[in-house]
Amino acid sequence: MQFVDKIHIFIKAGDGGDGCSSFHREKYVNRGGPDGGDGGCGGNVYFVANDNVNTLLEFRFSKHFRAERGENGRARMQTGKRGSDIRVAVPVGTRVRDVESGKIIADVSAPGYEKLVLHGGRGGRGNARFATPTKQAPKYAQNGQKTREHEVELELLTVADVGLVGLPNVGKSTILSVVTSAKPKIADYHFTTLTPNLGVVKRYDSSFVLADIPGLIEGAAEGAGLGRSFLRHIERTRMLVHVIDISGSEGRDPIEDYYTIRSELYDYSPALHALPQFVAANKTDIPGADENLARLHDELDEKGVLIFPVSAATTKGFEPLLDAIVKELAHLPKTLAFEEEELADEPQYEDGFEIVKESADVFVVKGGTVDYIMDTTNADDEVSMRRFQQMLVKQGIIAALRDNGAKEGSVIRIGEWEFDFVE
């Protein structure tokens, strides 16, 4: 299965249904009163955890998720049916970010997670709601609330307790295969691992999830190679195990390798750099490893960094490392969950409007005031259209059109509507 860990989709709550304008009609009942019902509310949008997938691949083929619109109100005070909700199922570990505002609106950090992110539009009120002692036969009914579509970014972050980090071909995947039942692809060349691999380590009565992260190179934090894509997958980990080729078999210096990875972690995220970290000095079975191991101890012992000599090839030296990890995890906080923010899905109408003159006789009116007038106008209702005209005058739009040169017969465009200017 192809691994996809970042993608954009579009979500929209259901519009509210329109209120109904009607009057009671029954034999022998003269001048029945208003009985138009309210429109139904639109459906909500939820994000929920899907425990059965570990990639965002399916969202390549389905990018638009829209909840159902509420039904319009009906005569005899019948309220329209509420729109059905939509639940967007994503893998555990998915972080959902609103593209426009940058807010994290959902962090699917655990199985069973469910979060309401968009509320459905309010249903419009029927004309029966507008009856008063002095106005007993109102014809006006309210439109349902329109909702806005949002573009969101889905970003999958591996959920693991411990992350294996290091340069390419230092043996991270082999270590994962030794201490867990995972079967990652293993070969003697760089970037054999191109996606994170997970395995469960069982140690006596304890267990933890170990993640093998693809190898990092210098400049990874700035995007060299696929560095930022790889580093994302250790953001949730509680601690790190830095795997080093202690034999220097590829002509690299183990001490320089250590500082290269530490620098990349800091450049990407100081919080990631500050995580508890052990060093697994791998390939101790190769000649020359003992001398480099002594040098590494001289460099890091005074810094308090614990070094564990291991050999993934011979499966030796892992018991002390695993025991130390279990002991460290016992007093560390749980897997990181990012702080969520609420997404303001109510229509936001900024006061004001502007008039753009497209040609000598064509004028376009736009702005928050115009959006509000349009959203609260029902084109099929005579009383609503009369209110629309009154609002244009009241808000100064007609006067502004005159000041900008509009005259009898000029074409006026407001939203999707187009009509002639009449003095």
NUZADO-671131 format. One record per residue: y, z, x of N, C-alpha, C in turn. Coordinates in steps of 0.02 Angstrom, whole numbers, plus 50000, padded with zeros to 5 digits. Example, Ala and Ser with C-alpha at 12.3 -4.5 7.8 and 13.67 -1.06 7.14 Angstrom:
REM residues 2
497165039050660497755039050615498355039050660
498885035450642499475035750684500025039450645
REM end
This chain:
REM residues 423
499405000050042500005000050000500625000050044
501104995850026501724995550064502125001950052
502425004450106502805010750102503545009050094
503845011450039504565010550027504855017450016
505365019350056505625026150051506365026450035
506675020650019507385020750000507525014649957
507835015749900507965010149854508505012249804
508855007249776509365008449725509105006249657
509245010349606509085008449537509685009949492
509635008249429510175009249381509915013149321
510295018349301510095022549245510655022849194
510475023349131510975023649077510705027649019
511085032548996510905036248936511035031748875
510705033348820510785029348759511475030348727
511765024948701512395025448664512265029248599
512775032548574512725035748509512765030548453
512415031748399512445027248341513115028048304
513325022848270513965022948234513885026748168
514425030148148514435033248082514475027948027
514265029747969514245025047912514825026247864
515125020847841515645021347789515355018647724
515235023147677514955020947612515165025947558
515075023947495515245028147438514665028447390
514595034247360514035035447315514055030447257
513495027047247513435022247192512825024047151
512955025747087512405027647042512615026346970
512155024146931512295022746861512565029046826
513085027946788513425033246749513845037946794
513885036446859514295040546903514905036346922
515475038246895516095034446906516445037046969
516645032547012517015034247073516655039547115
516045037847135515665042347178516025043447243
515965049247271516325051047332516015047847395
516325048847452516065046147515515395049447533
514915045347554514255048247572513965044947635
514405042647679514175039647741513915044947790
513315043847817513015048647863513235047547935
513085052447977513265052048048512755047748086
512995044848141512545041248185512125046048226
511545043848248511115048048290511345048048362
511205053448397511385053948468510925049348509
511185046948565510785042748610510285046948649
509785043648677509285047148717509545049348785
509235054548813509415057148878509015053848934
509245054648995508885052249054508665058149096
508015058449112507725063749153507415060749216
507405064649270506985063149327506425068249330
505805065849339505225070249340504795068649401
504405073549423503975072649481503335069149461
503135064349502502495060849494502065062549554
501545066649543501125069049598500645063749624
500595058149590500065053249606500295047449650
500925047349669501175041949712501565044949770
501605041249825501975043649884502425038249913
502625033549871503075028149892503505026049832
504065023049847504515020649795504415013149780
503835010549799503705003449794503805000649724
503595004249673503625001649604504345000249582
504835003649613505535002649593505824996149621
505454992649662505664985949684505634980949627
505204982349579505084977549525505374979849458
505594986049455505884988749393506474993049413
507084990349404507684993749429508144996449375
508034994649313508484996849260508115001449211
508395007449201508085012449158508605014749107
508495012949044508995014248993508655018048935
508955023648917508705027348859508895023648795
508575025348741508675021648677509335023748643
509645018848611510255020048574510085023848509
510545028248489510455031648425510545026748367
510205027948312510275023648253510945025048218
511195019948185511805020848145511665025248085
512185028748061512115032748000512005028147940
511765031047885511635027047825511945030447764
511945026847710512215029647648511795035647626
512075039247576511745045147548511675050647602
512175051047645512225056347695511635056547744
511335050747756510755050547801510985049547873
510805054347914510975053947985510495049248021
510765045048065510335040548103509855044148149
509305040848164508795043848208509055044348279
508885049848312509075050848381508695045948426
509035043248477508705038648524508185042248567
507675038648586507145041548628507385042548700
507185048148730507345049648799506945045048846
507185044448907506795040848958506695045549018
506085045649043505915049849101505725045249159
506115045849212505995041749272505555045849319
504935043649329504455047249370504505044949442
504625049549488504705047949559504255052549601
504085050549662503655054749704503985061449721
503575066449731503835072949755504165071849823
504765074549831505145073749892505725068949884
505795065849825506335061049814506995064449802
507505062149837508185064549828508575059049791
508915060849736509265055949695510015057049704
510355051849728511075052349742511455047149701
511995049349667512425044749631512835040749682
512795034149679513115029949730513875030649727
514165030749668514895030849662515195037349687
514925042949666515215049449683514915052549746
514325050249766513975053249823513625059749807
513625061949744513315068249725512555067649725
512215073049748511495073549739511375076249669
511125072149624511045074149554510345076649538
509865075249582509185077949571508835078149639
508475083449650508085084249711507375086149690
506935081149689506255082049663505835085049720
505905091449729505625094749788504945098049777
504695098049716504065101549703503705098449642
503045098849640502685096349580502915099949517
502915096349462503125099249398503875099149387
504245096549434504975096249429505195091649371
505715093749336506015089649283506755091449279
507195086349279507915087549279508265082549232
508665085249186509085081149143509705079149182
509815072649191510375070349232510915066749191
510735063749135511225060349093511105062049019
511625064248985511575065748914511715059548873
511345058748818511465053148773512145053648739
512415047948719513065047748686513055051348619
513615054348601513675057848537513685052748480
513335054448426513345050048367514025050348331
514245044648306514885044448270514825047848202
515375050648177515375053948112515465048948055
515095050148002515165045947943515795047547904
515975043147857516615044147822516625050447779
516035052947761516015059147722516325064947761
516295064547827516565069947869517325070147869
517635064647848518365064247852518695065647784
518295067447735518575068947668518955075647670
519555075747641519965081747636520215082247564
520485088047545520755088647476521295083547460
521655081247511522185076447498521965069247511
521405068347546521145061647559520405061747543
520265060547478519585061647454519135055447460
519415049847479519005043747484519145040047549
519025043347606519155040047670518665034347682
518915028747707518485023047723518295022947797
518635026947836518535026647909517905030447929
517515027347973516935030648004516995029948080
516755034748115516845035048187516285031248224
516475027648277515975024448320515595029648359
514985027848378514595032148423514885031748494
514755036848532515015037148601514625032348645
514995028248682514685023648729514575027148796
514015025848827513855028848892513915023648947
513975026049007514085021649065513445021149107
513325015249135512755014449179512935016849249
512475020349281512585022949348512085019849397
512325018149455511895015949510511715022149551
511075023249561510855029049600510395026849657
510405030749710509985029449768509395034249768
508795031649770508195035749777508005035749851
507935041649878507775042449949507195047249956
506635044749981506035048949986506025052550053
505995059150049505945063450109505275066950107
504895066150160504235069150163504265076750153
503815079250112503785086450100503225089350143
503415092750196502925095650242503205102150271
502755106550294502965112750325503155111750398
502775107550432502865106550504502905099050518
503385097150560503455090150579503285089150652
502885084050667502745082150737503265076950758
503645078450810504145073750834504015072250908
504285066650930504205064851000504315057351010
504315055251072504385048151088503755044351068
503795037751066503195033851048502625034851097
502025034651070501405034551109501285040951150
501525046651122501385053051157500785056551127
500505053851072499885056651044499975060450980
500515059450944500635063350882500095061750829
499945055450820499445053550769498755056150787
498595055950852497945058550873497895066050860
498435069650874498445076850860498345078050785
498685074150743498595074950670497865073950651
497545068950680496845067650663496375073050688
496575076550741496155081850769496185088250727
496795090150705496875096550672496835096150596
496815090050568496755089150495496215083850482
496105082550418495615077250400495965070650389
496615070150405496975063950397496705058750446
496755052350426496505046850467497075041750481
497565043750520498115039050535497875033450581
498245027950582498095022550628498265024750699
497785023850744497875026050814497735020150860
498205018750906498105013550956498545015051017
498375011951074498735013351136499325008551145
499775008551096500405004751104500935008151063
501565006551079502125009851046502175007850972
502415012550931502545011350860501915009150822
501345012050842500745011150801500875014150732
501205019950731501375023250667502055020650643
502065017750584502685015150556502905018850493
502465023250467502645027250409502395034350421
502705039350389502475046250398501765047150372
501375051050408500695052850387500665060450377
500315062550325500265069650309499545071950314
499455078150334498795081250334498865088650322
498345091750296498345098950282497935102550336
498245107250369497915111350420497675117850388
497035119250394496765125550367496575129950426
496865135950426496755140650481496595147450451
495955149350450495735155550419495945155550345
496345160450325496545160750254497205157250240
497475153950290498125150650283498045143050287
498535139650261498555132350267499285130050267
499405124350297500075121550296500025113950301
500565110550280500585103250281500925100950345
500595096550381500845093950445501025086550437
501605084550460501835077650454501895074450523
501595068650530501655064650591502215059550579
502775060350615503355056050606503325050350658
503455044250639503455038750688503895040250748
503705037550805504035039150868504775037350868
505165041750900505885040750905506065037850973
506625034250975506865031651039507575034051049
507835033351109508515035451123508995031351080
509465034851048509935031551002509685031450931
509135034950916508845034850849509335037550797
509705042750815510175045850767510725041050746
510875036150790511385031150772511075024950741
510415025150730510085019550697509695014950742
509635016650806509235012450851508515012350827
508215006450829507545005750801507575007050726
507135011450704507165013750634507285021350634
507685023550681507765030650693507975034750633
508515032650599508755036650543508245036750487
507885031250477507365031050427506815036050442
506655036750507506125041350527506365048550524
506975049850549507225056650551507305059750482
507435055550432507505057950363506895061950342
506315060050367505685063050343505535069950372
505965072350416505855079250439506415083850416
506855081450371507405085550347507155091650308
506585090950273506335096450232505875101150270
505665099350329505175103450365505455110350382
505015115150389505215121950404505245123250479
504855119350517504875119950590504615113450619
504705112650686504505106550720504035108150778
503585103350792503185103650852503355097350892
503645098450950503865092950993503295091051040
503015085051030502455082851070502715078951130
502495080951189502705077851252502095075351290
502155069351319501625066851365501735070251432
501375075751442501485079751502501215076351565
500805071251556500525067851614501015062851644
501515060851605501985055751629501625049051638
501125047651598500695041851607501065035151599
501635035251566502015029051557502625028751602
502625032951654503165032851702503785036651681
503725040551628504295044451604504245051651631
504815054951634504845061851655504805066251593
504305070751587504235074951527504855079151512
505215081451564505815085551551506365081251521
506455075251547506945070651518506755068851446
506105067951434505875066351366506065071951317
505975078151341506125083951298506865083851277
507315082851326508025083051310508255076851271
507915071251281508085065251242507975066551167
507405069351150507255070651079507705076151052
507825081251091508275086651068508965083951053
509205079451095509865076451085509885072251021
509355068451008509335064350947509315068650885
508955074250887508935078750829509625081550815
509985083550867510645086450858511135081250831
511115075250859511575069950837511455068250763
510835068550741510685067050671510885072650625
510715078850644510865084650602510815091050644
511375094650654511335101050690510845105950657
510785105650591510315110050556509595108450575
509455102050584508785099950604508645102250676
509145101650718509085103750788508955111250794
509225115050745509165122350747508505124950719
508075120650692507435122950666507005125950722
506595131050706506125133550756505695127950783
505555128050848505195122450879504735124950934
504115122350932503635123450986503545116851023
503335117251086503175111251124502425110751134
502145104951114501445103551127501405098751186
501205101351244501165097251304500485093751303
500485087551280499865083751269499655079951332
499025077751331498715073751385498635077851449
498455084251439498335088551498497695086651535
497285082351505496665080151537496775074651589
497385071951593497535066551639497785069351705
497575066551762497805069051827498565068751833
498845073951863499575074451871499895078751819
499525080651766499805084551711499985091651733
499575094551776499685101551796500355102451831
500535097851874501165098351910501765097851862
501725093051816502265092251767502305098251720
501725101051702501725106951658502075112851692
501965113651756502295119151792503055118051793
503265111851805503975110251804504285111551735
503915109851682504175110851614504245118351599
503765122351622503815129651613504435132351650
504535129951711505125132251749505775130651712
505785125051677506385122751643506495126451577
505955127851539506045130051470505865137451458
505495140551503505295147551490505895152051482
506395151251525506985155551521507395154151458
507285148551426507625146951363507245149551302
506665152551314506275155351260505865150351221
505775144251248505385139051213504645140051229
504235140651177503515141451187503185134751199
502785134351252502435128151271501685129251264
501345124551231500625125051220500295118851250
499915119751306499555114151336498975112051291
498935105751274498395103251230498155096551256
497575094651232497305087951246497005085151182
497355080451152497095077551090496455073551104
496405070651165495825066551181495185070751184
495245076951210494655081351216494645086751161
495155086651118495235091451062495265098751086
495545099951145495575106751172496285109451171
496345116051165496985119451171497365120351106
497075118451049497455118550987497445125350951
496945129550965496895135950930497525140250940
497755141351002498365145351010498975142350975
499035135650977499595132350945499575133450869
498995132450838498945133250766499065140550745
498805145250784498915152350768499665154050771
500015151350821500725152650828501125149550770
500905143650748501245140350691501165144550628
500545146750614500425150850555500845157250556
500875160350614501275166550620502015165150609
502265159650635502975157850628503145156250555
502705152450522502835150350453502855156350405
502495161650423502445167450378503125170550363
503605169850409504255172950396504825167850392
504655161450384505165156350376505305154950303
505905152650285506055150850215505605145250192
505565144550127505155139250098505465132350111
505095127150093505315120250105506025119250077
506445115950115507145115050096507215111050031
507625113649986507825110049926508585109249929
508825103149918509535101849923509905104149860
510525106249869510925108449813511095102649767
510995103649703511125098349654511805099249622
512105093649602512745093649567512665089949501
513065092149452513035088849388513435082349389
513165077449355513505070949350513905070749285
514565069749291514995069549231514875062949196
514455063149143514285056849109514705055749046
515165060349032515635059148977516125053548998
516305049148952516795044048969517445047248993
517695045049049518315047649076518875042549065
519365044349025519915039849010520545042249044
520765038749095521385040549128521975037749087
522485041849078523065039649040523395033649073
523635029249031524015023549057523675016949047
524055011649056523795004849050524225000249092
523964994349104524354989349140524264982549107
524774978349114524754971649085524774966549141
524284962149142524234956849192524364950249158
524854946549183525024940049155524624934649191
524104931949158523664927049190523994920149193
524384918549141524744912249139525354913249095
525714907849080526334908549041526224911848974
525664910548942525554913148874524904917148868
524614919548923524004923548921524124930248955
524014935748919524134942448944523504946648938
523324950148990522734954548991522974961848994
522724965948947522914973048946522294977148965
522374981549015521804985649036522044992549058
521574997149065521745004049084521385009049041
521435015549060521075020749024521275021348951
521925020648936522155021148866521835015748824
521805009648851521505004048814520755005148805
520415007748857519695009048851519555013948795
519975019148790519875024048737519965020848668
520485016948660520615013748595520025009148576
519785005348624519225000748611518595004448591
518445009948628517815013548616517825017148549
518405018348520518445021948457518635017448398
518565010848408518725006148356518105002348333
518025002048267517474998348237517754991748209
517554986148240517834979648221517634977548150
517104980548123516874978648056517184983048001
517614987648020517904992247971518654990947966
518884989447905519594987747894520054993547914
519874999547893520295005347909520315006547984
519745005748018519725006748090520165001648126
520164995348101520584990248132521324991648120
521484994548062522184996348048522395001848097
521955006448110522095011748158522195008748228
521785003748245521845000348309522544997448319
522804994348268523474991448271524004996948279
523905002348242524385007848246524385010948316
523785011548347523735014448414524075010048466
524035003448458524364998948504525125000048503
525385001148442526105002348435526275009248462
525875014348443526015021248461526005022248537
525545019048571525465019848643525955015448683
526365011548649526865007448682526605000948710
525994999048691525704992848718526054986648690
526204986748626526554980948595527244980048627
527604985548635528274985048665528234982548737
527714984848774527634982748843527464975248847
527084972848799526924965748798527564961548788
527984963848742528624960348731529034960248796
529064966148829529464966648890529204961948945
528554960548943528254956148994528264948748974
528574947348916528664940248898528214937748844
527794942148812527374939748758527794938048697
527604932548663527974930448604527484927848553
527734925948495527314923548440526834918148466
526184919348455525674914548475525384915648544
525664920148584525384921648650524674924448643
524244923048691523544925448689523514932248724
523244937148688523164943948715522424945448723
522214947748782521524949648794521484957148808
521074960548768520954967748777520194968748777
519924970548834519204971148839518874964448825
518404964448778518064958248759518404954748701
518954957548677519304954648620519874950148643
520004945148603520564940548615520894938848550
521554939548546521904938148483522604935748499
522934932848447523604930248455524114935748442
524654935448480525204940248472525614938248410
525724943048365526094941648303526684946448299
527284943648291527884947748283527934950448212
REM end
